[in-house]
Amino acid sequence: MGCLRGWRVALRGAPRQHAKRVYYGMFYAVLALLIYEPYASSKHSGVVAYFNKHFVKGSLFPDAMGRSLNKAFELRQRGDYREYFELTKDQVEPLLDEAAQFVAAVRKYLDEKVGS
């Protein structure tokens, strides 16, 4: 969560880069969960889908976390792969708090289920 704290100040720059960082913070948190799961995927979309199916629909995490991850994934996809799509600060800034909460919730879950 510490890496997310300074982003709000730095958001004056390129929102596309911030969208990537927010997404990857959440994505790597999900990968930490998957260490303990019998699942592997070579695609980001597979990891996101598994998180939603197993952890959100399985009531291990709230629906809001699935929506936040989906939103971050979509913005990163648009920013990276659509030629004439420009992200704005208003699109990215709300994700900062959501990402911080997401990573904190995953950390708490892992601490409780796996131990520190």
KAUR-V588149 format. One record per backbone hydrogen bond with DSSP energy under -0.5 kcal/mol. NH is the residue of the N-H (numbers start at 0). CO is the residue of the C=O. E is the energy in kcal/mol with one decimal. If there is no record, write none. Layout:
BEGIN
NH/CO/E  NH/CO/E
END
This chain:
BEGIN
3/0/-1.4  4/0/-0.7  4/1/-1.0  5/1/-0.6  6/3/-0.8  7/3/-0.5  7/4/-0.6  9/5/-1.6  10/6/-1.0  11/8/-0.7  12/9/-2.0  14/12/-0.7  16/13/-0.6  17/13/-1.5  18/14/-2.6  19/15/-1.8  20/16/-2.1  21/17/-2.8  22/18/-2.5  23/19/-3.1  24/20/-2.2  25/21/-1.8  26/22/-3.2  27/23/-2.7  28/24/-1.2  29/25/-2.0  30/26/-2.4  31/27/-1.7  32/28/-1.4  33/29/-2.0  34/30/-0.8  34/31/-0.5  35/32/-1.4  36/33/-1.6  38/36/-1.7  46/42/-1.6  47/43/-2.7  48/44/-2.4  49/45/-2.3  50/46/-2.4  51/47/-2.3  52/48/-2.6  53/49/-3.2  54/49/-0.6  54/50/-1.6  55/50/-1.7  56/51/-2.7  58/55/-1.8  59/54/-2.0  60/54/-2.0  64/61/-1.3  65/61/-1.0  66/62/-2.3  67/63/-2.4  68/64/-2.3  69/65/-2.5  70/66/-2.5  71/67/-2.5  72/68/-2.6  73/69/-2.5  74/70/-2.5  75/71/-2.2  76/72/-2.5  77/73/-2.7  78/74/-2.7  79/75/-2.3  80/76/-2.7  81/77/-1.8  82/80/-0.6  84/81/-1.2  85/83/-0.6  86/84/-0.5  90/87/-0.7  91/87/-1.7  92/88/-3.1  94/91/-1.3  95/91/-0.6  95/92/-1.5  96/92/-0.6  97/93/-1.3  98/94/-3.1  99/95/-2.1  100/96/-2.5  101/97/-2.5  102/98/-2.8  103/99/-2.1  104/100/-2.4  105/101/-2.3  106/102/-2.6  107/103/-2.5  108/104/-2.5  109/105/-2.8  110/106/-2.6  111/107/-2.4  112/108/-2.9  113/109/-2.7  114/109/-1.4
END
